[in-house]
């Protein structure tokens, strides 16, 4: 660890931030109270912001440095997480801000339950999927940075892309099923509430 390249340490820290964000985002729909949901969403926004800034900084450094650096060696590897990271910046951040605002409206008391519709929104695939995929596809960039396994050859690029497609498909199906289940539950609860209201007004 003492002889670790500073650039590699930075890249490792960025990957750790994205992986941590992936763990946090996976637990959002499981939070049943509004205040913890708001707090956890704020933490996720901070992690995502740090991850985006770090990834952009490394990519930019690879473009402006005149001499070969670790950033140059990982440029191809970092092009892969750059794609879902753009989706995070364009779509996920906006949804997270909306989710945090929605949770804040119900967070007046510590144990105020989060509405089912809010938990369903927290499980939307466009929140979790891009964040987790960015974290996973940071790993090939780390492997490239070590120089032990070059991932720039056509054969290795094919393997990495195939693995990435399979990972995206698996994660996407999982989140879509969970989102669908929570939406169905929210609709059922709303329907029951409407029927109860009509009965009380009769």
C-alpha positions, -999 to +999 in steps of 0.1 A: +000+000+000+029+024+008+041+022-029+007+027-044+005+052-073-013+083-061-033+083-094-043+047-088-053+056-052-076+083-066-091+059-091-097+033-064-114+060-042-137+070-070-147+033-076-153+029-039-176+059-039-196+045-068-198+010-052-210+026-019-236+046-038-248+013-053-253-002-019-271+029-006-294+031-036-303-005-033-317+000+002-338+031-005-371+012-012-367-008+020-369+023+042-404+025+056-402+059+074-400+092+055-372+108+076-346+080+070-356+080+034-349+117+031-316+114+050-304+084+029-314+101-003-293+131+007-263+108+014-268+092-020-269+126-037-236+135-021-220+102-031-233+105-067-220+141-069-186+130-056-185+101-080-194+122-110-169+149-101-141+123-096-148+104-128-150+137-148-117+148-132-098+116-141-112+117-177-103+153-181-068+147-167-063+120-193-071+145-221-050+175-209-018+157-197+010+158-223+030+129-208+016+094-204-001+090-170-023+064-154-053+085-165-041+079-201-038+042-196-073+039-182-090+062-207-105+033-226-116+015-194-132+047-181-151+053-213-174+024-202-186+038-168-188+073-185-219+061-204-241+052-173-225+081-154-240+105-181-274+088-174-269+094-137-262+131-143-291+136-167-318+115-151-310+100-118-299+132-100-332+149-109-352+119-097-332+118-064-339+155-058-376+149-064-376+119-041-358+138-013-383+167-016-412+142-015-398+125+016-392+158+032-429+166+029-437+137+052-406+139+075-421+161+102-420+133+127-393+106+130-416+077+126-439+091+099-443+063+074-432+068+038-462+066+015-462+035-007-461+056-038-429+073-025-413+039-019-423+028-054-406+060-067-375+051-047-374+017-065-376+032-100-350+015-122-337+048-135-325+056-099-308+024-090-297+009-123-274+037-137-257+041-103-250+004-098-239-001-133-215+028-131-200+012-100-197-022-116-181-010-148-156+010-129-139-023-121-125-029-156-109+006-154-092-005-122-079-036-138-066-016-168-049+008-144-029-020-127-014-029-161-017-066-152-045-074-177-048-051-207-084-047-216-078-027-247-073-057-271-103-065-293-108-099-276-108-084-241-131-055-250-156-081-263-155-100-231-159-068-210-188-056-231-205-090-230-202-091-192-214-055-189-245-063-210-253-094-189-249-074-157-271-045-169-298-070-180-297-089-147-297-057-125-324-041-147-348-070-145-344-071-107-351-035-103-380-035-127-397-064-109-392-047-075-406-014-089-436-031-104-443-049-071-442-017-051-463+002-076-490-026-075-490-024-037-494+014-038-523+011-062-539-016-041-536+005-009-550+036-027-579+016-040-587+003-005-585+038+009-609+051-017-634+024-011-632+031+027-637+068+021-668+061-001-683+038+026-678+064+053-695+090+032-726+069+024 
